[in-house]
Amino acid sequence: MTEPQSADADFRSIRYLADQAFSRSAGAPLTTGNQVELLFDSAQNFPAWLGAVEAAAESVLIEMYLFSDDAFGRRMRTALIDKARAGIQVCLLYDALGCWREHLHGFFKPLRQAGAQVRAYNPINPLRGLALFGRNHRKLLIVDRRQAFVSGLCISSRWEGDPDKHLPPWRDTGVHLAGPVVDEAATAFADSWASCGAPLSLPPKPAPAQPPSQDAVAVRLIATTPTTAHLMRLDLLIASFARKSLWLTDAYFMGTSLYLTALKQAAQDGVDVRLLVPRSSDIGWVATVSRTLYRPLLEAGVRVFEWNGPMVHAKTAVADGRWARIGSSNLNLSSWLANRELDVAIEDEEIATAMEVKFVQDLGQATEIVLKGARRRTAL
């Protein structure tokens, strides 16, 4: 009777050590009792964002790299103005570089006039030297401190494509969160807000109206700030821990030699490592740099695919059908070390399976890159 008990104790010990490693690497604890809904592309994300803002009863907190003066940007601005005029607390933090045109042309002035609080992160100043390159690249929307949206999408119509030019929407992924992890998102927002001025002031949050759902999901909210490298450490750990599969989608892939080595070693150890990146990018030189990294990955057994559409902008990972990551961080030094980024790591088989299904669907609209003389393989 002692052997099964010993085995159970060993498993719990290993699980505890793994959880400790993930928590320390990500700088974030595993939060249970959450509800998670995957949202794909602008067709699902944008209506959900607008609907949540229009139904807000207490507060709307937005931390956004790009808030464009275009059709969708103006729709969202109008919704925020209406809320601010109705007495709802609206706090918007935008990146000064991402929104430099809007900043210069007074796009945010009507929001301030309506009573919203608006701040620019890291105003452009050439005298600040390298500090200019540290941006707020997060894509976060929190409504009433009850629900949060974390994604790779910005508030911009470019994600919707251009039917007149026969351009389909950009491919991207977001997530809708409810439960205790929303408090962590609000804390992350408050930290960014305080970095640009006075601390965030909100009324006490009322007690939850309903108990947690039985289908609760465990989530880590990874709030990367300059020099912390929270997600970089976690990405390296996942590449080391993956046993069967590691499927990555990244918009601006420029992995460091350390990360490339982790991917190569995983592939050489029998892990099914796949990387989906854009063929044509809105930042063309990044795609060119990405291609210079293909050969050593391919030689090690990593499978590389290029998206055939106008742009795949998602920043996601799914490993072993059990773990998934979604958010704003790209696999490059800017995201890992210089920027404020926000991602969620989800430990749930149902979510991970849905991410795997979507990844395989995406490969159906991608071209596999192979070494000369090698044969292309089917996606599965």
C-alpha positions in Angstrom: 0.0 0.0 0.0 2.9 2.3 0.4 4.1 2.3 -3.2 0.9 4.0 -4.7 1.0 6.6 -2.0 4.7 7.1 -2.7 4.0 7.5 -6.4 1.2 10.0 -5.7 3.5 12.0 -3.5 6.2 12.0 -6.2 3.7 13.2 -8.7 2.5 16.0 -6.5 6.1 17.0 -5.8 7.0 17.1 -9.5 3.8 19.1 -10.2 4.7 21.6 -7.4 8.2 22.1 -8.8 6.9 22.6 -12.3 4.4 25.1 -11.1 7.1 26.9 -9.2 9.3 27.0 -12.2 6.5 28.4 -14.4 5.5 31.0 -11.7 9.1 32.2 -11.3 9.8 32.3 -15.0 6.6 34.2 -15.9 6.6 36.4 -12.8 3.0 35.4 -12.3 1.1 32.8 -10.2 -1.4 30.3 -11.7 -4.8 31.8 -11.1 -7.8 29.3 -11.0 -11.5 29.9 -11.2 -11.5 31.8 -14.6 -13.7 31.7 -17.6 -11.9 31.9 -21.0 -13.3 32.4 -24.5 -11.1 32.3 -27.6 -11.8 35.1 -30.1 -10.4 34.9 -33.6 -9.8 37.8 -35.9 -11.5 41.1 -36.0 -14.9 39.5 -36.8 -15.0 38.1 -33.3 -12.9 40.5 -31.3 -14.2 43.8 -32.4 -17.9 43.2 -31.8 -17.1 41.7 -28.4 -15.0 44.8 -27.4 -17.6 47.3 -28.5 -20.4 45.3 -26.9 -18.6 45.2 -23.6 -17.8 49.0 -23.7 -21.4 49.9 -24.6 -22.6 47.8 -21.6 -20.1 49.3 -19.1 -21.6 50.4 -15.8 -18.5 51.5 -13.8 -15.2 51.7 -15.7 -13.4 51.1 -19.0 -9.6 50.7 -18.9 -7.7 50.5 -22.1 -4.0 50.0 -22.7 -3.3 50.0 -26.4 -0.3 50.3 -28.7 -2.3 51.5 -31.7 -5.6 53.4 -31.6 -6.2 54.5 -35.2 -8.1 57.4 -36.6 -10.1 55.2 -39.0 -13.6 53.7 -39.2 -13.2 51.2 -36.3 -11.1 53.6 -34.2 -13.7 56.3 -34.5 -16.5 53.8 -33.6 -14.6 52.9 -30.5 -13.9 56.5 -29.7 -17.6 57.4 -30.0 -18.5 54.5 -27.6 -15.9 55.7 -25.1 -17.1 59.3 -25.4 -20.7 58.2 -24.7 -19.6 56.3 -21.6 -17.5 59.2 -20.3 -20.4 61.6 -20.7 -22.6 59.2 -18.8 -20.3 59.3 -15.8 -18.4 56.0 -16.5 -14.7 56.3 -15.6 -12.8 55.9 -18.9 -9.0 55.6 -18.7 -7.0 55.3 -22.0 -3.3 54.7 -22.2 -1.9 54.7 -25.7 1.6 54.4 -27.0 3.0 57.7 -28.3 4.9 56.1 -31.1 2.2 53.7 -32.2 -0.3 56.6 -32.2 2.0 59.4 -33.3 -0.3 60.5 -36.1 -3.4 60.5 -33.9 -1.3 62.2 -31.2 -0.3 65.0 -33.5 -3.7 65.5 -35.1 -5.7 65.7 -31.9 -7.6 62.5 -32.3 -7.9 62.0 -28.5 -9.0 65.6 -27.7 -12.7 64.8 -27.9 -12.2 62.0 -25.4 -10.6 64.4 -22.9 -13.3 66.9 -23.5 -15.9 64.3 -22.7 -14.3 63.6 -19.3 -12.1 60.6 -20.2 -8.6 60.4 -18.7 -6.1 60.0 -21.5 -2.3 59.5 -21.3 0.5 58.8 -23.8 3.2 56.3 -22.9 6.8 57.3 -23.5 6.4 60.5 -25.5 8.8 60.8 -28.4 11.9 62.6 -27.4 15.1 61.9 -29.4 17.2 63.1 -26.4 16.1 60.0 -24.5 18.3 57.8 -26.7 17.6 54.1 -26.5 14.7 54.7 -24.1 12.8 55.7 -27.2 12.6 52.0 -28.3 10.8 50.8 -25.2 7.2 50.9 -26.1 3.9 50.0 -24.6 2.9 47.2 -27.0 0.0 45.8 -24.9 -3.5 45.2 -26.2 -5.7 45.2 -23.1 -9.3 46.2 -22.5 -10.9 45.9 -19.0 -14.6 46.6 -18.4 -16.1 47.1 -15.0 -13.2 45.1 -13.6 -15.4 42.1 -14.4 -14.1 41.1 -17.8 -10.9 41.6 -19.8 -9.8 41.2 -23.3 -6.1 40.4 -24.1 -5.0 40.0 -27.7 -2.7 40.7 -30.6 -5.2 43.0 -32.2 -5.2 46.8 -31.9 -8.1 49.3 -32.3 -7.7 49.8 -36.0 -9.6 48.9 -39.2 -6.5 47.5 -40.8 -7.4 44.2 -39.0 -10.7 44.2 -41.0 -9.0 44.1 -44.4 -10.1 46.1 -47.4 -12.9 44.6 -49.5 -12.5 47.3 -52.1 -8.9 46.0 -52.7 -9.9 42.4 -52.2 -7.7 42.1 -49.1 -9.0 39.7 -46.5 -8.8 40.6 -42.8 -5.6 40.0 -40.9 -5.3 36.7 -39.0 -5.1 37.3 -35.3 -6.1 35.8 -31.9 -7.5 37.3 -28.7 -9.1 36.0 -25.5 -12.0 37.1 -23.3 -11.4 36.6 -19.6 -13.6 36.7 -16.6 -12.8 35.7 -13.0 -10.0 36.4 -10.6 -7.4 36.9 -13.4 -9.2 40.2 -14.3 -7.9 41.6 -11.0 -4.4 40.8 -12.1 -5.1 42.5 -15.4 -6.3 45.6 -13.6 -3.2 45.6 -11.5 -1.0 45.4 -14.6 -2.9 48.3 -16.1 -2.6 50.4 -12.9 1.2 49.8 -13.0 1.4 51.1 -16.6 -0.9 54.0 -15.7 1.2 55.1 -12.8 4.4 55.0 -14.9 2.9 58.0 -16.8 1.5 60.1 -14.0 -0.6 59.9 -10.9 -1.7 56.5 -9.7 -5.0 55.0 -10.9 -7.9 55.8 -8.6 -11.0 53.5 -8.8 -13.8 52.9 -6.3 -13.7 49.7 -4.2 -14.7 46.7 -6.3 -18.0 45.1 -5.1 -18.1 41.5 -4.2 -18.7 39.0 -7.1 -22.4 38.5 -7.8 -22.0 34.8 -8.8 -19.8 31.9 -7.6 -17.1 30.7 -10.0 -18.2 28.5 -12.8 -17.6 24.7 -12.6 -15.7 24.8 -15.9 -13.1 27.2 -14.5 -9.8 27.5 -16.2 -6.3 28.1 -14.8 -4.6 31.2 -16.2 -1.3 33.1 -15.8 -1.4 36.7 -16.7 2.2 37.7 -17.8 2.7 41.4 -17.6 6.2 42.0 -19.0 7.8 45.3 -18.3 11.2 46.6 -19.7 14.1 44.4 -18.6 12.0 41.8 -16.7 12.0 39.3 -19.6 9.1 37.4 -18.0 7.8 35.9 -21.3 11.3 35.2 -22.7 12.0 33.0 -19.7 8.7 31.3 -20.0 9.1 30.7 -23.7 12.5 29.1 -23.1 11.0 26.9 -20.3 8.1 25.8 -22.5 10.6 24.9 -25.3 12.5 22.8 -22.8 9.4 21.2 -21.2 7.4 20.3 -24.3 7.3 16.6 -24.8 5.2 16.0 -27.9 4.4 19.3 -29.7 5.1 23.0 -29.8 3.3 25.0 -32.4 4.1 28.7 -32.7 2.5 31.6 -34.6 4.4 34.8 -34.6 4.1 38.0 -36.6 7.6 39.4 -36.3 9.8 36.4 -35.6 13.5 37.3 -34.8 14.4 34.8 -32.2 17.7 35.1 -30.3 20.4 32.4 -30.7 19.4 31.1 -27.2 15.7 30.6 -28.3 16.6 29.2 -31.7 18.8 26.7 -29.9 15.9 25.7 -27.6 13.7 25.1 -30.6 16.3 23.1 -32.4 17.1 20.9 -29.4 13.3 20.3 -28.9 12.9 19.2 -32.5 16.0 17.0 -32.4 14.6 15.4 -29.3 11.5 14.3 -31.2 9.1 17.2 -30.4 6.9 18.3 -33.3 8.0 21.9 -33.5 6.2 24.1 -36.1 6.5 27.9 -36.7 3.9 29.9 -38.7 5.0 33.4 -39.8 3.9 35.9 -42.4 5.1 35.7 -46.0 4.2 39.3 -46.6 4.4 41.6 -43.6 3.3 45.2 -42.8 6.9 45.6 -41.7 8.7 44.1 -44.7 12.3 44.1 -43.4 11.2 41.9 -40.4 10.0 39.2 -42.7 13.4 39.4 -44.5 15.3 39.0 -41.3 13.0 36.1 -40.3 13.9 34.2 -43.4 17.6 34.3 -42.6 16.8 32.2 -39.5 15.0 29.4 -41.3 17.9 27.2 -42.4 19.3 26.1 -39.0 15.7 25.5 -37.8 14.9 23.4 -40.8 18.1 21.4 -40.6 17.2 20.6 -37.0 13.7 19.3 -37.9 11.6 22.4 -37.1 8.8 22.9 -39.7 8.4 26.4 -40.9 5.3 27.7 -42.7 4.6 31.1 -44.3 1.0 32.5 -44.3 -0.3 33.1 -47.8 -2.7 36.0 -46.9 -1.9 39.6 -46.4 -0.8 39.3 -42.7 -0.8 36.9 -39.9 -0.5 39.1 -36.8 -1.2 36.5 -34.0 1.3 35.8 -31.2 0.4 32.4 -29.9 1.8 29.1 -28.8 0.3 25.7 -28.0 2.2 22.8 -26.4 1.4 19.2 -25.8 -2.4 19.8 -26.2 -2.4 21.1 -22.6 -0.9 24.6 -22.6 -1.5 27.7 -24.7 -0.3 31.3 -24.8 -2.0 34.3 -26.3 -1.2 38.0 -26.2 0.9 40.8 -27.6 4.5 39.5 -27.3 6.4 38.6 -30.4 9.4 36.2 -30.4 12.0 39.0 -30.6 14.1 41.1 -28.3 11.8 44.2 -28.4 8.9 42.2 -26.9 11.1 40.1 -24.6 13.2 42.9 -23.1 12.2 46.5 -24.1 8.5 46.7 -24.2 5.5 46.5 -21.9 3.7 43.4 -23.1 0.7 41.4 -21.9 0.0 37.7 -22.5 -2.0 34.9 -20.9 -0.8 31.4 -20.5 -3.7 29.0 -20.2 -3.4 25.5 -18.7 -6.5 23.8 -20.1 -6.9 20.9 -22.5 -10.1 22.1 -24.1 -8.6 25.6 -24.9 -5.3 24.0 -26.1 -7.2 21.6 -28.3 -9.1 24.5 -29.9 -5.9 26.3 -30.5 -4.4 23.2 -32.2 -7.5 22.9 -34.4 -7.1 26.6 -35.4 -3.4 26.2 -36.1 -4.0 23.2 -38.4 -6.7 25.3 -40.2 -4.1 28.1 -40.6 -1.6 25.7 -42.1 -4.2 25.1 -44.8 -3.6 28.7 -45.9 0.1 28.6 -45.6 3.1 27.3 -47.6 5.7 25.0 -46.0 9.3 26.0 -46.4 11.6 23.1 -47.0 15.3 22.7 -47.8 16.1 22.2 -51.4 15.6 18.5 -52.3 13.4 17.8 -49.3 9.8 16.7 -49.6 6.9 18.7 -48.2 4.9 16.8 -45.6 1.2 17.0 -44.9 0.2 19.2 -41.9 -0.6 16.2 -39.7 
